């Protein structure tokens, strides 16, 4: 239980969600002296999402594996796959903010662009963003297959992450 608590605490703290949110806010907000916000490149955007969405998805998956009695090889595979789920989820979220249906999403469309937020479609365009999400899905499935975990819910969750419309 202590390991699961540590995983969740790290995911929520400054190296996880809090740190990712700080990067997110800094990327759209000028500093107090009025200097423009730093522009995130592809690596910076991926790092931000790994800390925000990715850290929480990884924490839920890894803590479940730990508490469920997974062996280290399984836990590592789930961790790697969950990192890919997290990035794919955020890429698809960015895509849906451009072309999604506000009724299905339950939020307005175009908020990220209006706020000047860095997104995958802004950096790569919609088609390349879709391919990047699919590549995440392929890596997630490969991680699960390597640990013989491809049958079951985790693979289905990975598929849903990339094909969802809301």
Secondary structure by P-SEA (a helix, b strand, c coil): caaaaaaaaaaaccccaaaaaaaaaaaccccccccccccccaaaaaaaaaaaaaaaaaaaaaaaaaaacccaaaaaaaaaaaaaaaaaaaaaaaaaaccccccccccccccccccccccccccccaaaaaaaaaaaaaaaaaaaaaaccccccaaaaaaaaaaccc
